Amino acid sequence: MNDRKLRRKKAKKKEKEAKKEMAKKVGLFLKVPDQCTSCSAKFDKKSKAHVQSWRVTVIEEEELVTLYCPFCWEAMNSG
């Protein structure tokens, strides 16, 4: 194969891997809960304040997605 074909083949493979990774991330995003994992406070996905202040943690190996309100997040990280 010539150099041009090799570059195209590598680029195509890289693009395919990127699409696969993006699909995986989107799948995990869809698993975000509707409430705080700790205190069960409701999470409003349409609220800009909630989206900016609540914390999401992801464990990719287990495909575990957790959501914490600001109060629970602060309590977990302060002591």
C-alpha angles and dihedrals in degrees: 000000000000125000094259093055091049092052091049091048092050092047092050092049092048091050091049091051091048091052091049091050091048091052089052092050092048089050090054091046089058089057094063106127124239093231142036111284091220108039102013094237110163118258117214108208090194094055113097090203092054094046091051098043107035119085128228123198123193130195101192097190091059095030087233118158120186130183126205130190117228092258095053092042091053092046092051094049100040102058 
